[in-house]
Amino acid sequence: MTAKILVVDDQPINLRLMQARLRDEYFEVILATSGAEAIEICRRETVDLVLLDVMMPEMDGYEVCRRLKADPACRHIPVVLITALDDMRNRITGLEAGADDFLTKPVRDLPLFSRIRSLTRLKILSDEMRTRAETTMRVLAGNEADAVAESGTGGSVLVVVDSPAEGERLSRILRSEHTVRVHVGPVADLEAAAIEPTDLLAIDLQAESFDPLRLCSLVRSNEATRPLPILVLASDGRDETRIAKALELGANDYILRPVDRNELLARARTQVKRRRYDESLRRSLQQTIELATVDALTGLSNRRFFESHLTASIARARTDAKDLSLLIADIDHFKQINDGWGHAVGDGVLRDVAARTRDSLRACDLACRIGGEEFVVVMPDADSEAAAAIAERLRRVVADQPFPIGGEMISVTISVGFSTLIADDTDATLTKRADQALYEAKRLGRNRVVLRAA
Amino acid sequence: MTAKILVVDDQPINLRLMQARLRDEYFEVILATSGAEAIEICRRETVDLVLLDVMMPEMDGYEVCRRLKADPACRHIPVVLITALDDMRNRITGLEAGADDFLTKPVRDLPLFSRIRSLTRLKILSDEMRTRAETTMRVLAGNEADAVAESGTGGSVLVVVDSPAEGERLSRILRSEHTVRVHVGPVADLEAAAIEPTDLLAIDLQAESFDPLRLCSLVRSNEATRPLPILVLASDGRDETRIAKALELGANDYILRPVDRNELLARARTQVKRRRYDESLRRSLQQTIELATVDALTGLSNRRFFESHLTASIARARTDAKDLSLLIADIDHFKQINDGWGHAVGDGVLRDVAARTRDSLRACDLACRIGGEEFVVVMPDADSEAAAAIAERLRRVVADQPFPIGGEMISVTISVGFSTLIADDTDATLTKRADQALYEAKRLGRNRVVLRAA
């Protein structure tokens, strides 16, 4: 996939050269000759990656990187620093500034393009979710996401290596900031790794007792492990094409041996941070969806969800030529509970009735609270006989076991009406019959089930 | 990026051969020897792509494809049919069955891997959104999405070619099912294409007056056009590596010249369908987010949004060392309107007040309806003087212009209280002071603005 790349360098000749190389590979290129200009562009436009020269007058690349990563509008854009120097201190400074990687001049094609492709692919993957979730997240989750994005320590790291000694070496470094598990040899049961909460997978690319590239592929091919960041450990010079392949398969970053303690920690923090950021986006989106569809008091679906669900269920019943029944239940004399013991006690009873309802239904039934003390259940594939059985079971689980109310155990009952789908029913007519049946159940003395046939 | 691929063939030897080729490229492979088994696997597991032999006993590949595409649980999985025959009729049958592409035996590496990479990349891109949105969508949007996914006609197609004659040739075919615009030569202003609602971009890969690969790259690099499907027109034999490059850059499909009418229509329909499906996912997610945060009656933000927004705004004001003011407005004697003219009229007044409020605020202010006839406005960067001016403007736009109530024009007023952030404020204390100020405004005779200093 192609991408839009911002190249930042104070030397026009460097800019032109890099532009030509990138355009030959069909990337779209924007140029900036200073850090200030680069920041301006990132705030204004969609940029997929920044290639950033470190040595610039006024504001150097580290500072530009720091500012980009501190700005909520830009922090998701990957930054690759380009420098003439390849000493470890500069590398760490760059990573600490939030850079996603480091390339040393002269920049060769293989590392350049494999890095760009890998970083932009990851960005584009999360863009959709980010644009949807970020606004909501910032308000609904308050500053939680910001806070979370600040810290890349305290993660859970799974190290997969060839020998216990190597595992111990890496673990000793990583343990200072994370919880570390070491796995020696082939990961037979990947699911186990997925189930335990893991924030980062560190894989030895030089392992021989298993195929590390195959492991990268396995992690990326399973839905459960797909979002897990992968950091591979490789050897300078020897592993260049294997590194490129690992990045192509979906590894997020690599580190070269001999492993520098500070570099490993910095790269691990970057990945753990990103993982947490992505997770907080996902959580926020999930929460938003729940807020829109779930009744906060009881955890059942809300009225809005019920209405759409009923429409869809009727359509499906028609297509599949199956039955469908609808049940409406109302707690008898609920007002007396609320008035007598207060709302808190009333709410407790509602929650309890909801829980009993949920427990007494089939997996395919959907229970909703549609208002005050009124509940409905949509029952696909249930004719009047099956629905009557479910309704009666529901009436009993409420009536048979008293509720703890104001320190006493007090009996509560519900009245239930239900209806079954007929040929020319609409949502409204089906609901209306169930409602009439409920009314009838109330009129007949409550704590009973009534069917309203067509 | 790697992916999990299901290979379906009744010949074990074919299965083994394909498995070896795919595993060499680090794809994860699952095998099935019949259509029934394949469908079972797709329903149960996460599959990223199906490579499906057409000639199988019992259920042939077309039927398997049809069933997969008819099943909401599987229809998003790309299907590539593999056949010994390459005549046009089979091709069309496959496309009509919903196949995403066709490969002819013997299947060569370049078309195989470029197709797999392109299709799985597109799938993985939309997976995240799909898994979030699909459940909600199915219920909240009812069967709209299903209906939409059924039809791939009536789309808006933009054809980009070298010559008017070629444009007319393609347009004549596509016009029978879509609205077609033809663009001859370089697309200088891509934004125009993005702004007009387009469902499909058909690009001539043999064009010489512009670089078609560059155009693919441009479309994919701009956020606005990124989701647009691209179909490239190429020449058999001559363009193989260019086709692979186009797919790599993000083209969704290709068709070979001489263009067969039915094949072009079938491929266009497939892309338009997918585009609509993706759009309906996006819309549904957007709606869900709105449902969770917007007050349905007035379109202002709701109480839940207000509460999180206030927390976030206070934190931001502290970080930036800026002012923040909070205003609470309440419609005077609203109960008389509701009781006298009914709820419908009351709702009309609420909507009208909300609209006037929105119009009288600065862009950075956020107005919310937090209950019955009560509104709040969060005003970042506003000290007590600025907030007083905004509050007074708001009071006036309500009081100065009477409301249409029951056929008459009747004057309505609001009382407004506001407070300004001080050092040790919490959400609760800031809100409480604004509330006390509102109470004071009511007590002093209504239709006025009161500040409650700390």
Boltz contact constraints between the chains, C-beta under 6 A:
constraints:
  - contact:
      token1: [A, 1]
      token2: [B, 250]
      max_distance: 6.0
  - contact:
      token1: [A, 2]
      token2: [B, 217]
      max_distance: 6.0
  - contact:
      token1: [A, 2]
      token2: [B, 220]
      max_distance: 6.0
  - contact:
      token1: [A, 2]
      token2: [B, 221]
      max_distance: 6.0
  - contact:
      token1: [A, 2]
      token2: [B, 249]
      max_distance: 6.0
  - contact:
      token1: [A, 4]
      token2: [B, 221]
      max_distance: 6.0
  - contact:
      token1: [A, 26]
      token2: [B, 213]
      max_distance: 6.0
  - contact:
      token1: [A, 26]
      token2: [B, 217]
      max_distance: 6.0
  - contact:
      token1: [A, 26]
      token2: [B, 249]
      max_distance: 6.0
  - contact:
      token1: [A, 28]
      token2: [B, 221]
      max_distance: 6.0
  - contact:
      token1: [A, 46]
      token2: [B, 223]
      max_distance: 6.0
  - contact:
      token1: [A, 128]
      token2: [B, 129]
      max_distance: 6.0
  - contact:
      token1: [A, 129]
      token2: [B, 128]
      max_distance: 6.0
  - contact:
      token1: [A, 132]
      token2: [B, 285]
      max_distance: 6.0
  - contact:
      token1: [A, 136]
      token2: [B, 289]
      max_distance: 6.0
  - contact:
      token1: [A, 139]
      token2: [B, 308]
      max_distance: 6.0
  - contact:
      token1: [A, 139]
      token2: [B, 309]
      max_distance: 6.0
  - contact:
      token1: [A, 139]
      token2: [B, 312]
      max_distance: 6.0
  - contact:
      token1: [A, 140]
      token2: [B, 308]
      max_distance: 6.0
  - contact:
      token1: [A, 142]
      token2: [B, 308]
      max_distance: 6.0
  - contact:
      token1: [A, 142]
      token2: [B, 311]
      max_distance: 6.0
  - contact:
      token1: [A, 142]
      token2: [B, 312]
      max_distance: 6.0
  - contact:
      token1: [A, 143]
      token2: [B, 315]
      max_distance: 6.0
  - contact:
      token1: [A, 213]
      token2: [B, 26]
      max_distance: 6.0
  - contact:
      token1: [A, 217]
      token2: [B, 2]
      max_distance: 6.0
  - contact:
      token1: [A, 217]
      token2: [B, 26]
      max_distance: 6.0
  - contact:
      token1: [A, 220]
      token2: [B, 2]
      max_distance: 6.0
  - contact:
      token1: [A, 221]
      token2: [B, 2]
      max_distance: 6.0
  - contact:
      token1: [A, 221]
      token2: [B, 3]
      max_distance: 6.0
  - contact:
      token1: [A, 221]
      token2: [B, 4]
      max_distance: 6.0
  - contact:
      token1: [A, 221]
      token2: [B, 28]
      max_distance: 6.0
  - contact:
      token1: [A, 223]
      token2: [B, 46]
      max_distance: 6.0
  - contact:
      token1: [A, 249]
      token2: [B, 2]
      max_distance: 6.0
  - contact:
      token1: [A, 249]
      token2: [B, 26]
      max_distance: 6.0
  - contact:
      token1: [A, 250]
      token2: [B, 1]
      max_distance: 6.0
  - contact:
      token1: [A, 285]
      token2: [B, 132]
      max_distance: 6.0
  - contact:
      token1: [A, 288]
      token2: [B, 289]
      max_distance: 6.0
  - contact:
      token1: [A, 288]
      token2: [B, 292]
      max_distance: 6.0
  - contact:
      token1: [A, 289]
      token2: [B, 136]
      max_distance: 6.0
  - contact:
      token1: [A, 289]
      token2: [B, 288]
      max_distance: 6.0
  - contact:
      token1: [A, 291]
      token2: [B, 292]
      max_distance: 6.0
  - contact:
      token1: [A, 292]
      token2: [B, 288]
      max_distance: 6.0
  - contact:
      token1: [A, 292]
      token2: [B, 291]
      max_distance: 6.0
  - contact:
      token1: [A, 292]
      token2: [B, 292]
      max_distance: 6.0
  - contact:
      token1: [A, 308]
      token2: [B, 139]
      max_distance: 6.0
  - contact:
      token1: [A, 308]
      token2: [B, 140]
      max_distance: 6.0
  - contact:
      token1: [A, 308]
      token2: [B, 142]
      max_distance: 6.0
  - contact:
      token1: [A, 309]
      token2: [B, 139]
      max_distance: 6.0
  - contact:
      token1: [A, 311]
      token2: [B, 142]
      max_distance: 6.0
  - contact:
      token1: [A, 312]
      token2: [B, 139]
      max_distance: 6.0
  - contact:
      token1: [A, 312]
      token2: [B, 142]
      max_distance: 6.0
  - contact:
      token1: [A, 315]
      token2: [B, 143]
      max_distance: 6.0
